[in-house]
Amino acid sequence: AMSKSAVKISSDLLSNPLCEQEPGFLEMVTAFDTAMKRMDAFNQEKVNIGLAGDGESRVCCWFSSVFPSLNVAVKRREQTLQDYKRLQSKVEKYEEKERTGPVLAKLHQ
């Protein structure tokens, strides 16, 4: 809402008759107007990234397009986490069994 108000103010300033009389003032107001429109576009882009569908995956997709190695690292982390969970369940299974020679050997591999 703040950036929308700033854009409105800058537009109103541009239509002010003083801009026609003072070239320096027109130059400053034009720069201000451009900055406010950029800020509004930037804020709108942030909102679109955060609110479109499931914001987290949208942000992740945006980051992975900017940082391609991030996507590889995330996939590697997911694979490692799955491997860890699989091995953890295997260890828990062997810990529940009776502690005989072969079971202890597999448990300490």
N, CA, C and O atoms as CSV, one atom per row, in Angstrom:
chain,resi,resn,atom,element,x,y,z
A,1,ALA,N,N,0.823,-1.189,0.000
A,1,ALA,CA,C,0.000,0.000,0.000
A,1,ALA,C,C,0.869,1.255,0.000
A,1,ALA,O,O,0.531,2.265,-0.618
A,2,MET,N,N,1.992,1.170,0.705
A,2,MET,CA,C,2.878,2.332,0.783
A,2,MET,C,C,3.437,2.686,-0.587
A,2,MET,O,O,3.473,3.860,-0.955
A,3,SER,N,N,3.872,1.685,-1.348
A,3,SER,CA,C,4.449,1.986,-2.657
A,3,SER,C,C,3.384,2.492,-3.629
A,3,SER,O,O,3.677,3.323,-4.489
A,4,LYS,N,N,2.151,2.000,-3.498
A,4,LYS,CA,C,1.054,2.505,-4.340
A,4,LYS,C,C,0.815,3.983,-4.058
A,4,LYS,O,O,0.583,4.766,-4.979
A,5,SER,N,N,0.872,4.360,-2.785
A,5,SER,CA,C,0.686,5.768,-2.423
A,5,SER,C,C,1.818,6.621,-2.982
A,5,SER,O,O,1.584,7.727,-3.470
A,6,ALA,N,N,3.040,6.111,-2.912
A,6,ALA,CA,C,4.192,6.856,-3.426
A,6,ALA,C,C,4.087,7.032,-4.937
A,6,ALA,O,O,4.441,8.085,-5.466
A,7,VAL,N,N,3.602,6.003,-5.633
A,7,VAL,CA,C,3.414,6.114,-7.087
A,7,VAL,C,C,2.353,7.169,-7.394
A,7,VAL,O,O,2.514,7.956,-8.328
A,8,LYS,N,N,1.287,7.191,-6.628
A,8,LYS,CA,C,0.219,8.184,-6.821
A,8,LYS,C,C,0.753,9.597,-6.582
A,8,LYS,O,O,0.467,10.517,-7.348
A,9,ILE,N,N,1.526,9.754,-5.516
A,9,ILE,CA,C,2.094,11.073,-5.207
A,9,ILE,C,C,3.017,11.536,-6.330
A,9,ILE,O,O,2.961,12.691,-6.754
A,10,SER,N,N,3.868,10.628,-6.809
A,10,SER,CA,C,4.802,11.018,-7.873
A,10,SER,C,C,4.057,11.364,-9.166
A,10,SER,O,O,4.462,12.273,-9.890
A,11,SER,N,N,2.979,10.648,-9.454
A,11,SER,CA,C,2.170,10.969,-10.639
A,11,SER,C,C,1.504,12.335,-10.489
A,11,SER,O,O,1.442,13.120,-11.435
A,12,ASP,N,N,1.009,12.600,-9.282
A,12,ASP,CA,C,0.390,13.909,-9.028
A,12,ASP,C,C,1.408,15.037,-9.172
A,12,ASP,O,O,1.091,16.101,-9.704
A,13,LEU,N,N,2.628,14.803,-8.697
A,13,LEU,CA,C,3.673,15.818,-8.816
A,13,LEU,C,C,4.021,16.084,-10.277
A,13,LEU,O,O,4.291,17.223,-10.659
A,14,LEU,N,N,4.013,15.027,-11.094
A,14,LEU,CA,C,4.319,15.216,-12.508
A,14,LEU,C,C,3.278,16.080,-13.207
A,14,LEU,O,O,3.603,16.807,-14.147
A,15,SER,N,N,2.043,16.006,-12.760
A,15,SER,CA,C,0.988,16.799,-13.391
A,15,SER,C,C,0.909,18.219,-12.823
A,15,SER,O,O,0.078,19.017,-13.259
A,16,ASN,N,N,1.756,18.528,-11.870
A,16,ASN,CA,C,1.778,19.854,-11.259
A,16,ASN,C,C,2.289,20.886,-12.272
A,16,ASN,O,O,3.275,20.629,-12.961
A,17,PRO,N,N,1.636,22.041,-12.370
A,17,PRO,CA,C,2.074,23.082,-13.321
A,17,PRO,C,C,3.502,23.583,-13.065
A,17,PRO,O,O,4.138,24.115,-13.974
A,18,LEU,N,N,3.998,23.420,-11.865
A,18,LEU,CA,C,5.349,23.858,-11.544
A,18,LEU,C,C,6.394,23.088,-12.360
A,18,LEU,O,O,7.469,23.608,-12.657
A,19,CYS,N,N,6.058,21.826,-12.720
A,19,CYS,CA,C,6.981,21.015,-13.526
A,19,CYS,C,C,7.217,21.647,-14.893
A,19,CYS,O,O,8.306,21.534,-15.456
A,20,GLU,N,N,6.194,22.312,-15.422
A,20,GLU,CA,C,6.346,22.962,-16.735
A,20,GLU,C,C,7.200,24.219,-16.629
A,20,GLU,O,O,7.887,24.588,-17.582
A,21,GLN,N,N,7.160,24.870,-15.483
A,21,GLN,CA,C,7.874,26.134,-15.310
A,21,GLN,C,C,9.344,25.929,-14.917
A,21,GLN,O,O,10.212,26.708,-15.313
A,22,GLU,N,N,9.612,24.884,-14.142
A,22,GLU,CA,C,10.963,24.656,-13.625
A,22,GLU,C,C,11.535,23.337,-14.155
A,22,GLU,O,O,11.130,22.271,-13.692
A,23,PRO,N,N,12.465,23.386,-15.114
A,23,PRO,CA,C,13.045,22.146,-15.666
A,23,PRO,C,C,13.780,21.302,-14.616
A,23,PRO,O,O,13.755,20.073,-14.687
A,24,GLY,N,N,14.423,21.942,-13.656
A,24,GLY,CA,C,15.125,21.207,-12.590
A,24,GLY,C,C,14.159,20.418,-11.727
A,24,GLY,O,O,14.424,19.276,-11.351
A,25,PHE,N,N,13.030,21.051,-11.420
A,25,PHE,CA,C,12.004,20.383,-10.620
A,25,PHE,C,C,11.418,19.204,-11.393
A,25,PHE,O,O,11.188,18.137,-10.825
A,26,LEU,N,N,11.178,19.400,-12.692
A,26,LEU,CA,C,10.649,18.333,-13.538
A,26,LEU,C,C,11.613,17.147,-13.558
A,26,LEU,O,O,11.187,15.994,-13.501
A,27,GLU,N,N,12.903,17.433,-13.637
A,27,GLU,CA,C,13.906,16.367,-13.666
A,27,GLU,C,C,13.890,15.564,-12.357
A,27,GLU,O,O,13.940,14.334,-12.379
A,28,MET,N,N,13.820,16.262,-11.222
A,28,MET,CA,C,13.777,15.584,-9.919
A,28,MET,C,C,12.497,14.756,-9.764
A,28,MET,O,O,12.542,13.617,-9.299
A,29,VAL,N,N,11.369,15.329,-10.152
A,29,VAL,CA,C,10.086,14.619,-10.016
A,29,VAL,C,C,10.056,13.403,-10.944
A,29,VAL,O,O,9.521,12.358,-10.574
A,30,THR,N,N,10.622,13.529,-12.140
A,30,THR,CA,C,10.672,12.394,-13.067
A,30,THR,C,C,11.534,11.275,-12.494
A,30,THR,O,O,11.168,10.103,-12.586
A,31,ALA,N,N,12.676,11.627,-11.902
A,31,ALA,CA,C,13.540,10.615,-11.273
A,31,ALA,C,C,12.815,9.953,-10.106
A,31,ALA,O,O,12.882,8.736,-9.933
A,32,PHE,N,N,12.120,10.766,-9.305
A,32,PHE,CA,C,11.353,10.233,-8.178
A,32,PHE,C,C,10.253,9.294,-8.668
A,32,PHE,O,O,10.046,8.224,-8.096
A,33,ASP,N,N,9.548,9.697,-9.731
A,33,ASP,CA,C,8.478,8.883,-10.291
A,33,ASP,C,C,9.022,7.535,-10.791
A,33,ASP,O,O,8.423,6.488,-10.546
A,34,THR,N,N,10.145,7.574,-11.480
A,34,THR,CA,C,10.759,6.338,-11.977
A,34,THR,C,C,11.147,5.422,-10.820
A,34,THR,O,O,10.908,4.215,-10.866
A,35,ALA,N,N,11.745,6.003,-9.791
A,35,ALA,CA,C,12.150,5.205,-8.623
A,35,ALA,C,C,10.939,4.590,-7.930
A,35,ALA,O,O,10.986,3.429,-7.523
A,36,MET,N,N,9.877,5.336,-7.794
A,36,MET,CA,C,8.676,4.825,-7.126
A,36,MET,C,C,8.031,3.700,-7.942
A,36,MET,O,O,7.555,2.715,-7.378
A,37,LYS,N,N,8.018,3.850,-9.267
A,37,LYS,CA,C,7.439,2.797,-10.107
A,37,LYS,C,C,8.285,1.530,-10.044
A,37,LYS,O,O,7.743,0.425,-10.039
A,38,ARG,N,N,9.612,1.679,-9.997
A,38,ARG,CA,C,10.486,0.498,-9.853
A,38,ARG,C,C,10.268,-0.182,-8.508
A,38,ARG,O,O,10.201,-1.409,-8.426
A,39,MET,N,N,10.156,0.627,-7.451
A,39,MET,CA,C,9.932,0.066,-6.119
A,39,MET,C,C,8.600,-0.684,-6.089
A,39,MET,O,O,8.515,-1.772,-5.521
A,40,ASP,N,N,7.565,-0.111,-6.696
A,40,ASP,CA,C,6.262,-0.761,-6.729
A,40,ASP,C,C,6.331,-2.075,-7.508
A,40,ASP,O,O,5.752,-3.077,-7.087
A,41,ALA,N,N,7.034,-2.074,-8.639
A,41,ALA,CA,C,7.176,-3.309,-9.433
A,41,ALA,C,C,7.948,-4.361,-8.651
A,41,ALA,O,O,7.594,-5.540,-8.686
A,42,PHE,N,N,8.991,-3.952,-7.952
A,42,PHE,CA,C,9.777,-4.884,-7.139
A,42,PHE,C,C,8.925,-5.485,-6.027
A,42,PHE,O,O,8.953,-6.694,-5.802
A,43,ASN,N,N,8.164,-4.634,-5.331
A,43,ASN,CA,C,7.295,-5.124,-4.260
A,43,ASN,C,C,6.231,-6.069,-4.806
A,43,ASN,O,O,5.911,-7.076,-4.175
A,44,GLN,N,N,5.687,-5.752,-5.965
A,44,GLN,CA,C,4.673,-6.618,-6.565
A,44,GLN,C,C,5.270,-7.965,-6.941
A,44,GLN,O,O,4.619,-8.998,-6.788
A,45,GLU,N,N,6.518,-7.962,-7.436
A,45,GLU,CA,C,7.187,-9.214,-7.786
A,45,GLU,C,C,7.403,-10.070,-6.545
A,45,GLU,O,O,7.232,-11.288,-6.590
A,46,LYS,N,N,7.783,-9.428,-5.427
A,46,LYS,CA,C,7.963,-10.171,-4.176
A,46,LYS,C,C,6.650,-10.804,-3.741
A,46,LYS,O,O,6.627,-11.953,-3.301
A,47,VAL,N,N,5.557,-10.059,-3.863
A,47,VAL,CA,C,4.241,-10.584,-3.483
A,47,VAL,C,C,3.864,-11.750,-4.392
A,47,VAL,O,O,3.365,-12.771,-3.920
A,48,ASN,N,N,4.102,-11.601,-5.696
A,48,ASN,CA,C,3.761,-12.673,-6.637
A,48,ASN,C,C,4.556,-13.940,-6.362
A,48,ASN,O,O,4.021,-15.044,-6.460
A,49,ILE,N,N,5.821,-13.789,-6.020
A,49,ILE,CA,C,6.645,-14.965,-5.720
A,49,ILE,C,C,6.134,-15.656,-4.462
A,49,ILE,O,O,6.062,-16.883,-4.413
A,50,GLY,N,N,5.779,-14.875,-3.450
A,50,GLY,CA,C,5.360,-15.441,-2.177
A,50,GLY,C,C,3.961,-16.007,-2.180
A,50,GLY,O,O,3.677,-16.923,-1.407
A,51,LEU,N,N,3.065,-15.497,-3.024
A,51,LEU,CA,C,1.663,-15.890,-2.927
A,51,LEU,C,C,1.175,-16.821,-4.025
A,51,LEU,O,O,0.077,-17.365,-3.905
A,52,ALA,N,N,1.926,-17.026,-5.068
A,52,ALA,CA,C,1.451,-17.843,-6.178
A,52,ALA,C,C,1.476,-19.313,-5.787
A,52,ALA,O,O,2.546,-19.897,-5.613
A,53,GLY,N,N,0.317,-19.901,-5.652
A,53,GLY,CA,C,0.221,-21.322,-5.309
A,53,GLY,C,C,0.890,-21.584,-3.980
A,53,GLY,O,O,0.614,-20.907,-2.989
A,54,ASP,N,N,1.767,-22.567,-3.960
A,54,ASP,CA,C,2.545,-22.819,-2.757
A,54,ASP,C,C,3.828,-22.005,-2.870
A,54,ASP,O,O,4.731,-22.338,-3.638
A,55,GLY,N,N,3.885,-20.966,-2.113
A,55,GLY,CA,C,4.959,-19.990,-2.212
A,55,GLY,C,C,6.338,-20.570,-2.043
A,55,GLY,O,O,7.285,-20.122,-2.689
A,56,GLU,N,N,6.467,-21.574,-1.173
A,56,GLU,CA,C,7.790,-22.127,-0.894
A,56,GLU,C,C,8.409,-22.752,-2.134
A,56,GLU,O,O,9.577,-22.497,-2.428
A,57,SER,N,N,7.654,-23.564,-2.871
A,57,SER,CA,C,8.218,-24.194,-4.060
A,57,SER,C,C,8.466,-23.175,-5.154
A,57,SER,O,O,9.397,-23.326,-5.944
A,58,ARG,N,N,7.636,-22.131,-5.208
A,58,ARG,CA,C,7.829,-21.079,-6.204
A,58,ARG,C,C,9.127,-20.335,-5.931
A,58,ARG,O,O,9.890,-20.047,-6.853
A,59,VAL,N,N,9.375,-20.023,-4.661
A,59,VAL,CA,C,10.612,-19.348,-4.285
A,59,VAL,C,C,11.795,-20.254,-4.561
A,59,VAL,O,O,12.822,-19.805,-5.072
A,60,CYS,N,N,11.656,-21.528,-4.226
A,60,CYS,CA,C,12.738,-22.487,-4.472
A,60,CYS,C,C,13.030,-22.590,-5.967
A,60,CYS,O,O,14.193,-22.645,-6.366
A,61,CYS,N,N,12.006,-22.617,-6.782
A,61,CYS,CA,C,12.208,-22.667,-8.233
A,61,CYS,C,C,12.891,-21.411,-8.725
A,61,CYS,O,O,13.749,-21.471,-9.605
A,62,TRP,N,N,12.518,-20.268,-8.163
A,62,TRP,CA,C,13.140,-19.017,-8.562
A,62,TRP,C,C,14.618,-19.021,-8.190
A,62,TRP,O,O,15.465,-18.623,-8.991
A,63,PHE,N,N,14.929,-19.474,-6.970
A,63,PHE,CA,C,16.325,-19.537,-6.546
A,63,PHE,C,C,17.111,-20.534,-7.372
A,63,PHE,O,O,18.271,-20.283,-7.699
A,64,SER,N,N,16.509,-21.653,-7.715
A,64,SER,CA,C,17.246,-22.652,-8.488
A,64,SER,C,C,17.513,-22.179,-9.908
A,64,SER,O,O,18.469,-22.632,-10.537
A,65,SER,N,N,16.683,-21.276,-10.424
A,65,SER,CA,C,16.981,-20.722,-11.741
A,65,SER,C,C,18.098,-19.688,-11.655
A,65,SER,O,O,18.867,-19.515,-12.601
A,66,VAL,N,N,18.183,-19.005,-10.520
A,66,VAL,CA,C,19.239,-18.021,-10.332
A,66,VAL,C,C,20.544,-18.709,-9.935
A,66,VAL,O,O,21.618,-18.331,-10.402
A,67,PHE,N,N,20.447,-19.721,-9.071
A,67,PHE,CA,C,21.613,-20.473,-8.605
A,67,PHE,C,C,21.430,-21.946,-8.997
A,67,PHE,O,O,20.884,-22.716,-8.207
A,68,PRO,N,N,21.870,-22.356,-10.191
A,68,PRO,CA,C,21.641,-23.735,-10.645
A,68,PRO,C,C,22.225,-24.794,-9.718
A,68,PRO,O,O,21.669,-25.887,-9.610
A,69,SER,N,N,23.326,-24.496,-9.052
A,69,SER,CA,C,23.930,-25.492,-8.161
A,69,SER,C,C,23.051,-25.760,-6.945
A,69,SER,O,O,23.172,-26.809,-6.311
A,70,LEU,N,N,22.169,-24.820,-6.617
A,70,LEU,CA,C,21.266,-25.010,-5.492
A,70,LEU,C,C,20.343,-26.197,-5.729
A,70,LEU,O,O,20.107,-26.990,-4.818
A,71,ASN,N,N,19.824,-26.325,-6.929
A,71,ASN,CA,C,18.927,-27.435,-7.258
A,71,ASN,C,C,19.636,-28.768,-7.082
A,71,ASN,O,O,19.060,-29.711,-6.539
A,72,VAL,N,N,20.877,-28.856,-7.535
A,72,VAL,CA,C,21.661,-30.084,-7.401
A,72,VAL,C,C,21.893,-30.392,-5.925
A,72,VAL,O,O,21.763,-31.541,-5.502
A,73,ALA,N,N,22.234,-29.375,-5.144
A,73,ALA,CA,C,22.487,-29.577,-3.720
A,73,ALA,C,C,21.224,-30.023,-2.983
A,73,ALA,O,O,21.296,-30.874,-2.096
A,74,VAL,N,N,20.083,-29.464,-3.339
A,74,VAL,CA,C,18.822,-29.854,-2.695
A,74,VAL,C,C,18.491,-31.309,-3.019
A,74,VAL,O,O,18.082,-32.066,-2.139
A,75,LYS,N,N,18.666,-31.697,-4.278
A,75,LYS,CA,C,18.393,-33.086,-4.660
A,75,LYS,C,C,19.339,-34.042,-3.945
A,75,LYS,O,O,18.926,-35.106,-3.483
A,76,ARG,N,N,20.614,-33.658,-3.856
A,76,ARG,CA,C,21.598,-34.504,-3.169
A,76,ARG,C,C,21.236,-34.636,-1.694
A,76,ARG,O,O,21.360,-35.717,-1.118
A,77,ARG,N,N,20.793,-33.553,-1.087
A,77,ARG,CA,C,20.391,-33.589,0.317
A,77,ARG,C,C,19.186,-34.501,0.519
A,77,ARG,O,O,19.149,-35.293,1.461
A,78,GLU,N,N,18.201,-34.385,-0.372
A,78,GLU,CA,C,17.018,-35.251,-0.280
A,78,GLU,C,C,17.405,-36.725,-0.400
A,78,GLU,O,O,16.895,-37.562,0.345
A,79,GLN,N,N,18.297,-37.042,-1.326
A,79,GLN,CA,C,18.730,-38.428,-1.518
A,79,GLN,C,C,19.475,-38.926,-0.282
A,79,GLN,O,O,19.251,-40.052,0.165
A,80,THR,N,N,20.354,-38.102,0.269
A,80,THR,CA,C,21.105,-38.483,1.463
A,80,THR,C,C,20.167,-38.690,2.644
A,80,THR,O,O,20.355,-39.617,3.431
A,81,LEU,N,N,19.164,-37.838,2.771
A,81,LEU,CA,C,18.193,-37.967,3.854
A,81,LEU,C,C,17.402,-39.269,3.720
A,81,LEU,O,O,17.160,-39.951,4.716
A,82,GLN,N,N,17.002,-39.617,2.503
A,82,GLN,CA,C,16.296,-40.883,2.283
A,82,GLN,C,C,17.191,-42.074,2.622
A,82,GLN,O,O,16.741,-43.035,3.245
A,83,ASP,N,N,18.456,-42.009,2.211
A,83,ASP,CA,C,19.402,-43.083,2.541
A,83,ASP,C,C,19.575,-43.214,4.044
A,83,ASP,O,O,19.592,-44.324,4.576
A,84,TYR,N,N,19.703,-42.083,4.730
A,84,TYR,CA,C,19.857,-42.101,6.179
A,84,TYR,C,C,18.645,-42.744,6.858
A,84,TYR,O,O,18.802,-43.584,7.743
A,85,LYS,N,N,17.444,-42.351,6.444
A,85,LYS,CA,C,16.230,-42.919,7.049
A,85,LYS,C,C,16.131,-44.424,6.797
A,85,LYS,O,O,15.738,-45.190,7.677
A,86,ARG,N,N,16.498,-44.833,5.574
A,86,ARG,CA,C,16.459,-46.266,5.244
A,86,ARG,C,C,17.441,-47.037,6.123
A,86,ARG,O,O,17.086,-48.082,6.669
A,87,LEU,N,N,18.656,-46.543,6.267
A,87,LEU,CA,C,19.656,-47.230,7.089
A,87,LEU,C,C,19.301,-47.177,8.569
A,87,LEU,O,O,19.558,-48.130,9.305
A,88,GLN,N,N,18.711,-46.066,9.008
A,88,GLN,CA,C,18.289,-45.952,10.405
A,88,GLN,C,C,17.220,-46.994,10.730
A,88,GLN,O,O,17.259,-47.602,11.799
A,89,SER,N,N,16.277,-47.205,9.831
A,89,SER,CA,C,15.245,-48.215,10.083
A,89,SER,C,C,15.853,-49.618,10.085
A,89,SER,O,O,15.399,-50.488,10.829
A,90,LYS,N,N,16.871,-49.840,9.263
A,90,LYS,CA,C,17.547,-51.134,9.236
A,90,LYS,C,C,18.274,-51.376,10.559
A,90,LYS,O,O,18.226,-52.483,11.095
A,91,VAL,N,N,18.943,-50.358,11.087
A,91,VAL,CA,C,19.630,-50.475,12.377
A,91,VAL,C,C,18.625,-50.754,13.484
A,91,VAL,O,O,18.860,-51.614,14.333
A,92,GLU,N,N,17.511,-50.037,13.479
A,92,GLU,CA,C,16.489,-50.260,14.504
A,92,GLU,C,C,15.937,-51.675,14.424
A,92,GLU,O,O,15.646,-52.285,15.453
A,93,LYS,N,N,15.790,-52.200,13.223
A,93,LYS,CA,C,15.290,-53.571,13.044
A,93,LYS,C,C,16.272,-54.567,13.662
A,93,LYS,O,O,15.859,-55.493,14.360
A,94,TYR,N,N,17.563,-54.382,13.410
A,94,TYR,CA,C,18.567,-55.292,13.953
A,94,TYR,C,C,18.715,-55.132,15.465
A,94,TYR,O,O,19.030,-56.104,16.151
A,95,GLU,N,N,18.496,-53.936,15.997
A,95,GLU,CA,C,18.577,-53.728,17.443
A,95,GLU,C,C,17.434,-54.422,18.166
A,95,GLU,O,O,17.587,-54.830,19.317
A,96,GLU,N,N,16.286,-54.563,17.502
A,96,GLU,CA,C,15.135,-55.223,18.108
A,96,GLU,C,C,15.309,-56.743,18.143
A,96,GLU,O,O,14.705,-57.412,18.981
A,97,LYS,N,N,16.123,-57.290,17.248
A,97,LYS,CA,C,16.330,-58.735,17.184
A,97,LYS,C,C,17.202,-59.197,18.347
A,97,LYS,O,O,17.848,-58.405,19.034
A,98,GLU,N,N,17.190,-60.503,18.532
A,98,GLU,CA,C,18.009,-61.118,19.577
A,98,GLU,C,C,19.486,-60.909,19.242
A,98,GLU,O,O,19.883,-61.008,18.081
A,99,ARG,N,N,20.289,-60.623,20.254
A,99,ARG,CA,C,21.696,-60.304,20.028
A,99,ARG,C,C,22.528,-61.584,19.895
A,99,ARG,O,O,23.142,-62.066,20.846
A,100,THR,N,N,22.515,-62.106,18.670
A,100,THR,CA,C,23.336,-63.280,18.364
A,100,THR,C,C,24.519,-62.826,17.530
A,100,THR,O,O,24.602,-61.654,17.162
A,101,GLY,N,N,25.426,-63.724,17.230
A,101,GLY,CA,C,26.639,-63.398,16.484
A,101,GLY,C,C,26.375,-62.735,15.138
A,101,GLY,O,O,26.890,-61.645,14.889
A,102,PRO,N,N,25.579,-63.365,14.253
A,102,PRO,CA,C,25.345,-62.755,12.932
A,102,PRO,C,C,24.636,-61.402,13.012
A,102,PRO,O,O,24.934,-60.504,12.224
A,103,VAL,N,N,23.704,-61.244,13.951
A,103,VAL,CA,C,22.972,-59.993,14.089
A,103,VAL,C,C,23.937,-58.890,14.549
A,103,VAL,O,O,23.886,-57.769,14.043
A,104,LEU,N,N,24.816,-59.211,15.511
A,104,LEU,CA,C,25.786,-58.227,15.988
A,104,LEU,C,C,26.764,-57.844,14.884
A,104,LEU,O,O,27.176,-56.688,14.797
A,105,ALA,N,N,27.135,-58.795,14.050
A,105,ALA,CA,C,28.050,-58.517,12.946
A,105,ALA,C,C,27.400,-57.540,11.953
A,105,ALA,O,O,28.041,-56.597,11.489
A,106,LYS,N,N,26.134,-57.778,11.641
A,106,LYS,CA,C,25.446,-56.878,10.710
A,106,LYS,C,C,25.197,-55.497,11.330
A,106,LYS,O,O,25.199,-54.484,10.631
A,107,LEU,N,N,24.985,-55.473,12.641
A,107,LEU,CA,C,24.716,-54.225,13.339
A,107,LEU,C,C,25.945,-53.316,13.330
A,107,LEU,O,O,25.810,-52.093,13.300
A,108,HIS,N,N,27.140,-53.905,13.356
A,108,HIS,CA,C,28.378,-53.104,13.432
A,108,HIS,C,C,29.043,-52.904,12.085
A,108,HIS,O,O,30.203,-52.496,12.032
A,109,GLN,N,N,28.347,-53.178,11.004
A,109,GLN,CA,C,28.920,-52.954,9.653
A,109,GLN,C,C,28.960,-51.502,9.315
A,109,GLN,O,O,29.407,-51.133,8.228
